[in-house]
Amino acid sequence: MTVQIHDGDRWHTVCALTDLQPGRGVAVLLPEAEQVALFRDSSGELYAVDNLDPFSGAPVLSRGLLGSRGDRPTLISPMYKQAFDLTDGHCLDEDTAPDGAPAVLRRWPVRVLDAEAAA
């Protein structure tokens, strides 16, 4: 089984599902130098969001911590500890980044492709 991320034009195979450890993120570099933070949670759900932290400007979100607020799955930035809702990308702590832009992470479509079904 392989994990694929859609960049808006096509699906890209990025890794094997077994390469993703639950609760840990990986950074993925897509064409056009797009950096994506890819996560697998303890229930097996996959999430893909921008790797760039809108508050620090550093590409570090793949090193963040997964958690939850109520029933919302969250990603906690390793820099300043803002929590982002993984279902919609919005920051749960602040509405805007220091540059005045909305504090929202781009979400990337992600899927698991069964290699046997594709053959």
C-alpha positions as CSV (number, residue, x, y, z in Angstrom):
1,M,0.0,0.0,0.0
2,T,1.3,3.4,-1.0
3,V,0.5,6.9,0.2
4,Q,-0.3,9.5,-2.4
5,I,-0.8,13.3,-2.2
6,H,-2.6,15.4,-4.8
7,D,-1.0,18.7,-5.8
8,G,-4.0,20.1,-7.6
9,D,-3.1,18.6,-10.9
10,R,-2.2,14.9,-10.2
11,W,-1.5,12.3,-7.5
12,H,2.1,11.8,-6.4
13,T,3.2,8.6,-4.7
14,V,5.2,9.7,-1.6
15,C,5.9,6.7,0.5
16,A,4.7,3.3,1.6
17,L,2.0,3.3,4.3
18,T,4.2,1.2,6.5
19,D,6.8,4.0,6.4
20,L,4.5,6.3,8.5
21,Q,4.7,5.8,12.2
22,P,1.4,6.7,14.0
23,G,1.8,10.0,15.8
24,R,5.0,11.1,13.9
25,G,5.2,13.3,10.9
26,V,7.3,13.3,7.8
27,A,8.2,16.1,5.4
28,V,7.4,15.5,1.8
29,L,8.8,17.6,-1.1
30,L,6.4,17.7,-4.0
31,P,7.2,19.1,-7.5
32,E,7.5,22.9,-7.6
33,A,9.2,22.7,-4.2
34,E,6.0,22.4,-2.2
35,Q,6.7,21.1,1.3
36,V,4.0,19.1,2.9
37,A,3.8,17.7,6.4
38,L,2.3,14.2,6.3
39,F,0.9,12.5,9.4
40,R,-0.7,9.2,10.4
41,D,-2.6,9.2,13.6
42,S,-3.1,6.3,16.0
43,S,-6.4,5.3,14.4
44,G,-4.7,5.2,10.9
45,E,-6.2,8.5,9.6
46,L,-3.9,10.4,7.3
47,Y,-3.4,14.2,7.2
48,A,-1.3,16.4,4.9
49,V,-0.9,20.1,5.5
50,D,1.7,22.8,4.6
51,N,5.0,22.2,6.3
52,L,5.6,25.9,6.7
53,D,4.7,27.4,10.1
54,P,2.9,30.7,9.4
55,F,4.0,32.2,12.7
56,S,7.8,31.5,12.5
57,G,8.2,31.1,8.7
58,A,10.2,27.9,9.3
59,P,9.4,24.6,7.5
60,V,9.0,22.6,10.7
61,L,5.4,21.4,11.1
62,S,6.3,17.8,10.2
63,R,8.0,17.8,13.6
64,G,4.9,18.9,15.4
65,L,2.8,16.9,17.8
66,L,-0.6,15.4,17.0
67,G,-3.3,15.8,19.6
68,S,-6.9,16.8,19.9
69,R,-9.2,19.6,21.3
70,G,-12.5,18.0,22.0
71,D,-13.3,15.9,18.9
72,R,-11.0,17.9,16.6
73,P,-7.7,16.3,15.6
74,T,-4.9,18.9,16.0
75,L,-1.3,19.6,15.1
76,I,0.8,21.5,17.6
77,S,3.6,23.6,16.1
78,P,7.0,22.8,17.5
79,M,8.0,26.5,17.3
80,Y,5.4,28.6,19.3
81,K,3.0,25.9,20.1
82,Q,-0.1,27.1,18.2
83,A,-2.7,24.4,17.6
84,F,-4.0,23.8,14.1
85,D,-7.2,21.9,13.3
86,L,-6.3,19.1,10.9
87,T,-9.8,18.9,9.5
88,D,-9.8,22.5,8.1
89,G,-6.2,23.9,8.7
90,H,-7.3,26.8,10.9
91,C,-5.3,27.9,13.9
92,L,-7.3,27.4,17.1
93,D,-5.2,29.9,19.0
94,E,-4.9,32.9,16.8
95,D,-6.8,34.2,13.7
96,T,-3.8,35.9,11.9
97,A,-0.1,35.3,11.5
98,P,2.4,38.1,12.2
99,D,2.3,39.2,8.6
100,G,-1.5,39.8,8.8
101,A,-2.4,36.8,6.7
102,P,-5.0,34.3,8.0
103,A,-3.5,31.7,10.2
104,V,-4.7,28.7,8.1
105,L,-2.6,25.8,6.8
106,R,-3.3,24.5,3.3
107,R,-4.6,21.0,3.4
108,W,-3.6,18.5,0.8
109,P,-5.7,15.6,-0.4
110,V,-4.1,12.3,0.7
111,R,-5.1,8.7,0.0
112,V,-3.8,5.2,0.3
113,L,-3.5,3.2,-2.9
114,D,-3.6,-0.6,-2.8
115,A,-0.9,-1.7,-5.2
116,E,-2.7,-4.9,-6.0
117,A,-5.9,-3.1,-6.9
118,A,-4.1,-0.7,-9.2
119,A,-2.3,-3.6,-11.1
